[in-house]
Amino acid sequence: MRRTFAAGAVTLLAGAGALAAAEPAGAEPVAHPSVVTASVAPSPKGKVIAREPLSIRERPTTAARYLGAVKPGSVIELSCKKHGQTVQGNDIWYLLASKPGYVSARYVKNLTPVPLCKK
């Protein structure tokens, strides 16, 4: 069993060397599909300023199905914002990044800019 693993590792390493050797001298290195080069921007964040747990809803309205709640003072990751039901003069709702559902922006203080949802 140990010998098979070692032979496989040598083959794998030899194959990687062949890929590196196949690039012409002086050429720009080519990113291989297994290498991730794009950087991922951090999710926008907000702080829950409600005095009681903030309801998470399936859609951006208080009539939508209740999915849970977020504790007051929590810092939450936001995906995007969209218009929905007006809550105390504010019709913006945030789509959560870490779990499904929306929270009313009336009870969330932006800590970073939040983009509009694309759909």
N, C-alpha and C positions, 0 to 999 in steps of 0.2 A: 504494500500500500504506500509506504514511504517513497519507494523508488518511482512509482507512477506519478506521484505529486511532484517530485523533483524534476522528472523529465518534462512534465507539463509546464513547470515554471521556466525551465530553460527554453522551451519552445516559445512560450509567451514572450520572454525577454528577447529572444532572437527575432521574433516577429516585430517587436517594437523598434529594435535596432534597424531592421530593414526599412521600416517606415521613415525613420530619421535619416537614413542613408539615401533614400530615394529623392529627397529634396536637393535641388542643385545648390552648390556652394554659393554663398552670398545672397541667396534668395530669402525673401521674407518667410518666417515660419508660418506654416499653414495650421490653423486651428482644426483639430480633429473633432469629429462629432461627439466624442466622449468628454471633451473639455468644455466646461461652461465658462464663457468669457464675459457675458453680459452682467452688469451689476443691477441689482434689484433695489429700487428706491424703497425706503421704509414707508410703512403705512401711515397715513395721517392719524393724528391722535386727538382725543378730546377728553375733558374731565367732566364727570357727572356732577352737576350742581344741584340736583333735586334733593329735597329734604328726606324723601322716602325712596325706596327702591324704584328705579325707572323701568317701566314696562318695555319689553321687546315685543314687537308686533310683526306679523307675517307680511303685511303691506303697510304703507305709510298713512295709516289712519287708526284712530282709537277703536274703531268698530272691527278691525281685523283680529284674527285669532291671536291670543296671548301665547308667547313662546317662552317666557321666562322674564327675569329682571336683572338689573345691574345695580350694585350697591352704591349709595351716595359716596362721593369722593373718589370713586374708581377712575383710573385712566384707561380708556378703551381705544382699541384700534378701529379706525373707520375706513370703509372702502370708498364711498362716494356719497353725494347728497342729491336729493331730488325733492320736488314740490309734492305736497300731499295735503292732508287735512290741516287747517289752521288750528294751532294750539296756543292760546293766549297771545294772539297777534303774530305768530311765527308759523309759516307754512312749510318750513324746511325740515326734512327728515334725513337721518343718516343711516346708510346701509352698513351694518357691522362687518368688519373684515374677518374676525375670528370665529364667528358663528352666524347662522342665518338669522335674518330679521332686521327690523328698523327701530330706531329710537327717535323721539322728537328732539329736534335741535333746540327747542325752548329750554331744555334741561341739561344741555351739554355745552360747555365752554370750549371753543376751538383752541387747541394748543399749536396746531399747524394748519396751513390751508388745506381745504377739502375740495377735490374736483367734483364737477357735476357727473352724475351717472350717465352712461352713454345710451341707455335705453329707458 
